[in-house]
């Protein structure tokens, strides 16, 4: 992966990662989900990356979204 991307969160649930990815993209933040889970047994991690220039904004949006629950 290019040096311009930074991992901001790790998940074990693919659906949670996709929900956060969609929320960030709806707010204009390009996002990449790197799924490192085994396809048969579903163990492993799912990593969420954003551009290093968007880290602060992405983390703030994620905190605000978590506060709504």
Secondary structure in CASP SS format (residue, H / E / C, confidence):
PFRMAT SS
TARGET T0000
AUTHOR 0000-0000-0000
METHOD secondary structure of the structure
MODEL  1
X C 1.00
X C 1.00
X C 1.00
X C 1.00
X E 1.00
X E 1.00
X E 1.00
X E 1.00
X E 1.00
X E 1.00
X E 1.00
X C 1.00
X C 1.00
X H 1.00
X H 1.00
X H 1.00
X H 1.00
X H 1.00
X H 1.00
X H 1.00
X H 1.00
X H 1.00
X H 1.00
X H 1.00
X H 1.00
X H 1.00
X C 1.00
X C 1.00
X C 1.00
X C 1.00
X E 1.00
X E 1.00
X E 1.00
X E 1.00
X E 1.00
X C 1.00
X C 1.00
X C 1.00
X C 1.00
X C 1.00
X C 1.00
X C 1.00
X C 1.00
X C 1.00
X C 1.00
X E 1.00
X E 1.00
X E 1.00
X E 1.00
X E 1.00
X E 1.00
X H 1.00
X H 1.00
X H 1.00
X H 1.00
X H 1.00
X H 1.00
X H 1.00
X H 1.00
X H 1.00
X H 1.00
X H 1.00
X H 1.00
X H 1.00
X H 1.00
X H 1.00
X H 1.00
X C 1.00
X C 1.00
END
